[in-house]
Amino acid sequence: MNTIEAIKTRRSCRAFKPDMPPKELIEQVCEAGTYAPTGMNRQSPIIIAVTNRELRDKLSAANAKIMGKDESFDPFYGAPAVLIVLADKDIRTEVYDGSLVMGTLMLAAHELGLGSCWIHRAKEEFETEEYKTVLRTLGISGEYEGIGHVALGYPAVTPPPASDRKQSYVTFVE
Ligand SMILES: Cc1cc2nc3c(=O)[nH]c(=O)nc-3n(C[C@H](O)[C@H](O)[C@H](O)COP(=O)(O)O)c2cc1C
């Protein structure tokens, strides 16, 4: 699969099989994410790869609560792995850097045969003392803003094709 093909065929996956992908595959996805460009190459983002069921379920419940949904709703659509992207608040390109990491992770996942979906509300999650403590527990110091989660796993269904692109997307000035 070439890059353009990967970009055009990646789709958000919203139904996952429960099977955990091998760690090597998840590592490959994460490594690709670390090669995303960042402002002045400051590499402001960090990636936390969660395959621990307890933390994954805790994140799911917190995310559902922020959405105003019942905690039994799983915003990660059953994905066994969740990649959390956060970025250093002291670096002014943090949101751009982190967003590009998110996109890169999803494209890499697609190329490797995994399904993925950007799941939002990481910002709200990591503003809570509970999740700041989770970072400290993991030995991560400093102030980080939650950018997003990548729900990751094997797709349980084939996602629908991409919607049409809006006419006004690109303007050429020749
Ligand atoms: C900033 C951002 C936040 C998103 N948040 C969610 C989310 O919380 N839940 C979800 O199911 N999809 C989420 N998505 C996925 C979009 O809905 C999806 O990318 C869009 O509908 C286009 O579909 P595609 O990814 O299949 O091309 C998010 C995407 C972005 C870029």
The ligand as an SDF file (V2000), in Angstrom:
LIG
                    3D

 31 33  0  0  0  0  0  0  0  0999 V2000
  -10.6110   15.9470   16.2870 C   0  0  0  0  0  0  0  0  0  0  0  0
  -11.3890   14.6780   16.0310 C   0  0  0  0  0  0  0  0  0  0  0  0
  -12.1940   14.1620   17.0180 C   0  0  0  0  0  0  0  0  0  0  0  0
  -12.9110   12.9760   16.7900 C   0  0  0  0  0  0  0  0  0  0  0  0
  -13.6380   12.4300   17.8220 N   0  0  0  0  0  0  0  0  0  0  0  0
  -14.3090   11.2840   17.6070 C   0  0  0  0  0  0  0  0  0  0  0  0
  -14.9690   10.6340   18.6870 C   0  0  0  0  0  0  0  0  0  0  0  0
  -14.9150   11.0630   19.8310 O   0  0  0  0  0  0  0  0  0  0  0  0
  -15.6660    9.5080   18.4130 N   0  0  0  0  0  0  0  0  0  0  0  0
  -15.7340    8.9770   17.1450 C   0  0  0  0  0  0  0  0  0  0  0  0
  -16.3920    7.9610   16.9630 O   0  0  0  0  0  0  0  0  0  0  0  0
  -15.0680    9.5480   16.1180 N   0  0  0  0  0  0  0  0  0  0  0  0
  -14.3490   10.6690   16.3160 C   0  0  0  0  0  0  0  0  0  0  0  0
  -13.6320   11.2220   15.3020 N   0  0  0  0  0  0  0  0  0  0  0  0
  -13.6260   10.5800   13.9750 C   0  0  0  0  0  0  0  0  0  0  0  0
  -14.4040   11.3910   12.9350 C   0  0  0  0  0  0  0  0  0  0  0  0
  -15.7820   11.3300   13.2420 O   0  0  0  0  0  0  0  0  0  0  0  0
  -14.0900   10.8240   11.5390 C   0  0  0  0  0  0  0  0  0  0  0  0
  -12.7240   10.9870   11.2720 O   0  0  0  0  0  0  0  0  0  0  0  0
  -14.9170   11.5010   10.4700 C   0  0  0  0  0  0  0  0  0  0  0  0
  -16.2820   11.2080   10.6090 O   0  0  0  0  0  0  0  0  0  0  0  0
  -14.4790   11.0980    9.0530 C   0  0  0  0  0  0  0  0  0  0  0  0
  -14.5670    9.6910    8.8990 O   0  0  0  0  0  0  0  0  0  0  0  0
  -13.2860    8.8440    8.4610 P   0  0  0  0  0  0  0  0  0  0  0  0
  -12.2660    8.9410    9.5650 O   0  0  0  0  0  0  0  0  0  0  0  0
  -13.8040    7.4590    8.2750 O   0  0  0  0  0  0  0  0  0  0  0  0
  -12.7570    9.4410    7.2000 O   0  0  0  0  0  0  0  0  0  0  0  0
  -12.8660   12.3590   15.5210 C   0  0  0  0  0  0  0  0  0  0  0  0
  -12.0220   12.8810   14.5230 C   0  0  0  0  0  0  0  0  0  0  0  0
  -11.2760   14.0100   14.7790 C   0  0  0  0  0  0  0  0  0  0  0  0
  -10.3260   14.5030   13.7190 C   0  0  0  0  0  0  0  0  0  0  0  0
  1  2  1  0
  2  3  1  0
  2 30  2  0
  3  4  2  0
  4  5  1  0
  4 28  1  0
  5  6  2  0
  6  7  1  0
  6 13  1  0
  7  8  2  0
  7  9  1  0
  9 10  1  0
 10 11  2  0
 10 12  1  0
 12 13  2  0
 13 14  1  0
 14 15  1  0
 14 28  1  0
 15 16  1  0
 16 17  1  0
 16 18  1  0
 18 19  1  0
 18 20  1  0
 20 21  1  0
 20 22  1  0
 22 23  1  0
 23 24  1  0
 24 25  2  0
 24 26  1  0
 24 27  1  0
 28 29  2  0
 29 30  1  0
 30 31  1  0
M  END
$$$$
